[in-house]
Amino acid sequence: MHIDVFQTLADPTRRRIVEALLSGEQAVNDIVDAVDIDQSGVSRHLGILSKAGFVQMRPDGPRRLYSLRPEPFRALEAWVAAYRRLWEGRLDKFAEVLERKQKAKAKETE
């Protein structure tokens, strides 16, 4: 996974745009209303999201409709899943050690 994915989503405005698009395809003006920044700012952030592959644009007459693309989110999920397995494995081992120590302590106090 390329670090630019994380840099792209690090911006709070871009995350708000992504959240606004979770409900489906939207026109730029609807996104402007949802994220409460001016149209030029939304357009700039949509351009960055588009270049990074997070959104796609579909012309509809004079309007431009934006929607999320699933591929980068799948890649993010796969990346996170690898670390989740690592941490879950470590937490499972920690839980086993903790349980053994608690049992040993309980035997000492009997």
FENHU-V835091 format. One record per residue. N is the residue number from 1. SS is DSSP state (H for helix, E for strand, - for the rest). OMEGA is omega in degrees with one decimal (none if undefined). NEAR is the number of other C-alpha atoms within 10 Angstrom. Layout:
N SS OMEGA NEAR
N SS OMEGA NEAR
This chain:
1 - -177.2 10
2 - -177.7 9
3 H -179.6 7
4 H 177.2 10
5 H -179.6 17
6 H 176.6 11
7 H 179.2 10
8 H -177.1 18
9 H 179.5 17
10 H -178.3 11
11 - -177.5 11
12 H 178.7 10
13 H 179.3 16
14 H 176.3 19
15 H 177.6 16
16 H 177.4 16
17 H 177.5 20
18 H 178.9 20
19 H 179.0 15
20 H -178.4 20
21 H 177.8 19
22 - -178.7 12
23 - 177.5 10
24 - -176.5 11
25 - -179.0 19
26 E 173.9 19
27 E -178.7 17
28 H -178.4 19
29 H 176.8 15
30 H 178.1 15
31 H 177.0 25
32 H 179.3 18
33 H -176.0 13
34 H -175.3 14
35 H 174.0 17
36 - 168.1 13
37 - -175.2 12
38 - -175.1 12
39 H -179.2 15
40 H 177.0 11
41 H 178.2 13
42 H -179.9 21
43 H 178.9 15
44 H -179.7 12
45 H 176.0 18
46 H 176.8 22
47 H 178.4 16
48 H 178.9 16
49 H 179.2 21
50 H 179.7 17
51 H 179.4 12
52 - 176.5 16
53 - -177.9 17
54 - -178.6 21
55 E 173.7 22
56 E -178.4 17
57 E 176.6 19
58 E 177.3 13
59 E 177.2 10
60 E -173.5 9
61 - -179.9 7
62 - -177.3 6
63 E 172.3 13
64 E -177.9 15
65 E -177.8 19
66 E 175.8 20
67 E 179.2 20
68 E 172.7 24
69 - -174.9 14
70 H -171.5 11
71 H -178.5 12
72 H 178.7 16
73 H 174.6 14
74 H 178.6 11
75 H 176.5 14
76 H 179.4 14
77 H 178.8 12
78 H 179.5 13
79 H 179.5 12
80 H -178.6 12
81 H 178.7 12
82 H 179.0 10
83 H 177.2 11
84 H 178.7 13
85 H 178.6 11
86 H -177.0 11
87 H 177.8 12
88 H 176.7 11
89 H 178.4 12
90 H 178.4 12
91 H 176.3 12
92 H 178.5 11
93 H 178.3 12
94 H 179.2 12
95 H 178.6 12
96 H 179.3 12
97 H 179.6 12
98 H 179.4 12
99 H 178.3 12
100 H 179.8 12
101 H 179.2 12
102 H 177.8 12
103 H 178.9 11
104 H 178.6 11
105 H 178.5 11
106 H 178.1 10
107 H 179.2 9
108 H -176.8 8
109 H -179.1 6
110 - none 5
